[in-house]
Structures are given as structure tokens and as C-alpha cells.
Amino acid sequence: MKKLLFLLLFIPFVSFGQDDITVSVKSQTNIIVPEDRAEAKTKVKVPLSINIEDYTHIAIVDVLLSSGTRTSGGFKRVYGALKATPLTLINPTENKKKYRANTFYLRGLKNPKWLYLYYVAGYSGNNLTVSVILNDSENNKVFEASTTNMPWRTILTQIANFTKQDQVTINSYSSKQNKIEYKKEKAIKELKELKNLLDLELITQEEFDKKAVELKKIILGN
């Protein structure tokens, strides 16, 4: 009897050991191909048109993050990126009472010595765009630039590092543009006078056409 019980106990134990089940797990990796991203670039829409030395402060009016939110942390990050500027920075979140009452309260503080900064970030598909605008106290744009797929600090760093050398370049650019505009206006005026002379039959069509070709090049910038 003892031998029978021992045998009965031993058989299932041995069977369990012999009937090991091997589980085979096949792993499958799904490869996600990201959307095509636009080329990384910076675009200056409105070149700096002021002398930075005429101003004392930069008021950070708005910081709209790529998440579509406005947070005190976002304002602090923009403030930190601008620290190298020689101008005094104003972070609206430092005055908690006013900021809670009106997020954009700095916009209403009109000071001719201040510049007002707007920072807007957002995604279009897989492309990150960051735009930064500087306005004067009359709400005129004095600088605007945007980046695509570049570090969010890029434009802010440029603003923080505006120097006299930058101003020389800007003044030179403005002077050059003024000369071009003057030449265009002068050419348009001359072309109109030629047309009047042609209508009065004081010059021939051939004479008009010959001179008009030269003036059109100036007017059209060719």
C-alpha cells in the first residue's frame, strides 16, 4: 500500500516536470515615420528700426507657449533668455496682484522709453514656429522676426545682444532703402512727364519707348 501511494505521488510530479510548456512571444516593432519637417530658418520681417540707446526698459507683455498656454514659468524663461540686454526687463508675473487681475496689464502702461515684447510659439504639424515682436509705446512695430524648427531662445538671444554695431548696420540699411525709394519716385515722375510730352506730340513714340525702358528698370528694381 505504501508503495502504491508513493508511486501515485511521484507520477504527477514527474509528469509536471516533463510537460513544461514553452511560450514563444513574437515582438513586433512599429516604426513610426515622423512627418516631414520644414527647413530650419530665421526670417526677419521688420528689421530693427530704432536706436536701442533711446530706450531704458523692455516690458514682456505676452508669452504664449507652444502648448497654447500662458504661465508664469513661460514668462520667467523668456525673462532669463533676455538677461544679457543692457535694458531693464519687466516681468509682469512679479506683480502677482496686477497679473492675476489682468495678464496683459503692461500693455496699458505707455512709456516712450519702453519697448513692449510679444512672444508667440506654436506648432503646425511637426513644425515649431516662434515669433517675437517689439513695439514702441505707440504700438508701432520696431522689430519682428520668426524662426521655424530652431531653438526657442534664438530671437530672444539676438534681441538681448543688440549692439551699436547692429545699429550701424540698421542705419546703413535704412539709408540704402531710402535712396532706392527716392530713385523710384523720381523715375515714376519722369515717366509721367514723358507720357505727357508724348500725348502732346512733342516727342516720338520711339523716343518715349527708349527712355521708358530705362525708367521701368529703376521702378521695378530690375
C-alpha positions as CSV (number, residue, x, y, z in Angstrom):
1,M,0.0,0.0,0.0
2,K,2.8,2.4,0.9
3,K,4.5,1.6,-2.4
4,L,1.3,2.4,-4.3
5,L,0.8,5.7,-2.6
6,F,4.4,6.6,-3.2
7,L,4.0,5.8,-6.9
8,L,0.8,7.8,-7.2
9,L,2.5,10.9,-5.7
10,F,5.6,10.5,-7.8
11,I,3.8,10.1,-11.2
12,P,2.1,13.6,-11.4
13,F,5.3,15.3,-10.1
14,V,7.4,13.7,-12.8
15,S,4.7,14.3,-15.4
16,F,4.6,18.1,-14.5
17,G,8.4,18.2,-14.9
18,Q,8.2,16.6,-18.2
19,D,5.3,18.6,-19.6
20,D,7.0,22.0,-19.5
21,I,5.2,24.5,-21.8
22,T,7.4,26.7,-23.8
23,V,5.7,30.0,-24.6
24,S,7.1,31.8,-27.7
25,V,6.5,35.6,-27.8
26,K,7.0,37.3,-31.0
27,S,7.8,41.0,-30.7
28,Q,6.8,43.4,-33.4
29,T,8.2,46.9,-33.6
30,N,6.0,49.5,-35.2
31,I,8.2,52.1,-36.9
32,I,6.6,55.5,-36.9
33,V,7.9,57.8,-39.6
34,P,7.7,61.4,-38.5
35,E,6.1,64.0,-40.7
36,D,8.4,65.9,-43.0
37,R,9.7,68.9,-41.2
38,A,10.4,72.3,-42.8
39,E,13.9,73.5,-43.1
40,A,15.2,75.3,-40.0
41,K,15.3,79.0,-40.7
42,T,15.0,82.5,-39.3
43,K,13.0,85.3,-41.0
44,V,13.3,89.0,-40.1
45,K,10.0,90.5,-41.1
46,V,10.7,94.0,-39.7
47,P,14.4,94.9,-39.2
48,L,15.3,96.9,-36.1
49,S,14.3,100.5,-36.9
50,I,15.3,102.2,-33.7
51,N,18.3,103.2,-31.6
52,I,18.3,100.8,-28.6
53,E,20.1,103.5,-26.6
54,D,17.0,105.7,-26.7
55,Y,15.2,103.2,-24.5
56,T,15.5,102.0,-20.9
57,H,13.2,99.1,-20.4
58,I,11.7,96.0,-22.2
59,A,8.3,95.1,-20.9
60,I,7.4,91.4,-21.5
61,V,3.7,91.9,-22.4
62,D,2.8,88.4,-23.6
63,V,4.3,84.9,-23.7
64,L,2.2,82.3,-25.5
65,L,3.8,78.9,-25.3
66,S,3.6,76.2,-28.0
67,S,1.1,74.4,-25.7
68,G,-1.3,77.2,-26.2
69,T,-1.0,78.3,-22.6
70,R,0.4,81.3,-20.7
71,T,2.2,80.5,-17.5
72,S,4.4,82.3,-15.0
73,G,7.1,79.8,-15.9
74,G,6.9,80.8,-19.5
75,F,7.4,84.5,-18.6
76,K,10.4,83.5,-16.4
77,R,12.1,81.6,-19.2
78,V,11.7,84.5,-21.7
79,Y,13.0,86.8,-19.0
80,G,16.0,84.6,-18.4
81,A,16.8,84.5,-22.2
82,L,16.8,88.3,-22.3
83,K,19.0,88.9,-19.3
84,A,22.1,89.9,-21.4
85,T,20.3,93.0,-22.6
86,P,21.5,96.3,-21.3
87,L,17.9,97.4,-20.8
88,T,15.9,96.8,-17.7
89,L,13.5,93.9,-18.0
90,I,9.9,93.9,-16.6
91,N,8.3,90.6,-15.9
92,P,4.5,91.1,-15.3
93,T,4.3,88.0,-13.1
94,E,6.5,89.6,-10.5
95,N,3.5,91.8,-9.5
96,K,1.1,88.9,-8.7
97,K,-1.9,91.1,-7.8
98,K,-1.9,93.0,-11.1
99,Y,-1.0,89.9,-13.2
100,R,-3.9,88.0,-11.8
101,A,-6.3,90.9,-12.4
102,N,-5.0,91.4,-16.0
103,T,-2.4,89.2,-17.6
104,F,-1.6,92.0,-20.1
105,Y,-1.5,94.9,-17.7
106,L,1.9,96.0,-19.0
107,R,0.4,96.8,-22.4
108,G,-1.6,99.6,-20.9
109,L,1.4,101.3,-19.3
110,K,2.5,103.7,-22.0
111,N,6.1,104.9,-21.6
112,P,8.0,106.3,-24.5
113,K,11.2,104.9,-23.0
114,W,9.9,101.4,-23.0
115,L,9.8,98.6,-25.6
116,Y,7.0,96.1,-25.4
117,L,7.8,92.4,-26.2
118,Y,5.4,89.8,-27.5
119,Y,6.4,86.1,-27.7
120,V,4.3,83.6,-29.5
121,A,5.1,79.9,-30.1
122,G,3.1,77.2,-31.9
123,Y,3.1,74.0,-33.8
124,S,1.8,73.5,-37.4
125,G,2.0,69.8,-37.8
126,N,5.5,68.8,-36.8
127,N,6.9,72.3,-37.3
128,L,7.6,74.7,-34.4
129,T,7.3,78.4,-35.2
130,V,8.4,81.1,-32.7
131,S,7.6,84.8,-33.4
132,V,8.9,87.7,-31.4
133,I,7.6,91.3,-31.8
134,L,8.9,94.5,-30.3
135,N,6.6,97.5,-30.2
136,D,7.1,101.1,-29.1
137,S,4.7,102.9,-26.7
138,E,2.6,103.9,-29.7
139,N,2.2,100.2,-30.7
140,N,4.4,100.6,-33.8
141,K,6.4,97.6,-34.7
142,V,10.1,98.3,-34.4
143,F,11.3,94.7,-34.8
144,E,9.7,91.4,-35.8
145,A,11.2,88.1,-36.5
146,S,10.3,84.4,-36.6
147,T,12.0,81.0,-36.5
148,T,11.0,77.6,-37.8
149,N,12.3,74.5,-36.2
150,M,15.0,76.3,-34.3
151,P,15.7,76.7,-30.5
152,W,13.1,78.9,-28.9
153,R,15.7,81.2,-27.5
154,T,17.2,82.2,-30.9
155,I,15.4,85.5,-31.5
156,L,15.5,86.4,-27.8
157,T,19.2,86.0,-27.8
158,Q,19.5,88.3,-30.8
159,I,17.4,91.0,-29.0
160,A,19.5,90.7,-25.9
161,N,22.7,91.2,-27.8
162,F,21.6,94.2,-29.9
163,T,24.7,96.4,-30.0
164,K,25.9,99.7,-31.5
165,Q,27.4,97.6,-34.4
166,D,23.9,96.3,-35.1
167,Q,22.6,99.8,-35.1
168,V,25.2,100.9,-37.6
169,T,24.1,98.1,-39.9
170,I,20.5,99.0,-39.5
171,N,21.1,102.7,-40.2
172,S,23.1,101.8,-43.3
173,Y,20.3,99.5,-44.4
174,S,17.7,102.3,-43.9
175,S,19.8,104.8,-45.7
176,K,20.2,102.4,-48.7
177,Q,16.4,101.8,-48.7
178,N,15.7,105.5,-48.7
179,K,17.9,106.1,-51.7
180,I,16.2,103.3,-53.6
181,E,12.8,104.6,-52.8
182,Y,13.9,108.1,-53.9
183,K,15.1,106.9,-57.2
184,K,11.9,105.0,-57.8
185,E,9.8,108.1,-57.1
186,K,11.9,110.2,-59.3
187,A,11.7,107.7,-62.2
188,I,7.9,107.5,-61.9
189,K,7.6,111.2,-62.0
190,E,9.9,111.4,-65.1
191,L,7.9,108.6,-66.8
192,K,4.7,110.6,-66.3
193,E,6.2,113.7,-67.7
194,L,7.4,111.8,-70.8
195,K,3.9,110.4,-71.3
196,N,2.5,114.0,-71.2
197,L,5.1,115.0,-73.8
198,L,4.1,112.0,-76.0
199,D,0.4,112.9,-75.7
200,L,1.3,116.5,-76.8
201,E,3.3,115.0,-79.7
202,L,6.4,116.8,-78.5
203,I,8.4,113.6,-78.6
204,T,8.0,110.5,-80.8
205,Q,6.8,107.0,-79.7
206,E,10.3,105.7,-80.4
207,E,11.9,108.3,-78.1
208,F,9.3,107.6,-75.4
209,D,9.9,103.8,-75.6
210,K,13.6,104.1,-75.4
211,K,13.6,106.2,-72.3
212,A,10.7,104.2,-70.7
213,V,12.8,101.0,-70.8
214,E,15.4,102.6,-68.6
215,L,12.9,104.1,-66.2
216,K,11.0,100.8,-65.8
217,K,14.2,99.1,-64.7
218,I,14.5,101.6,-61.9
219,I,10.9,101.5,-60.9
220,L,10.6,97.7,-60.9
221,G,14.0,97.2,-59.3
222,N,15.4,95.1,-62.2
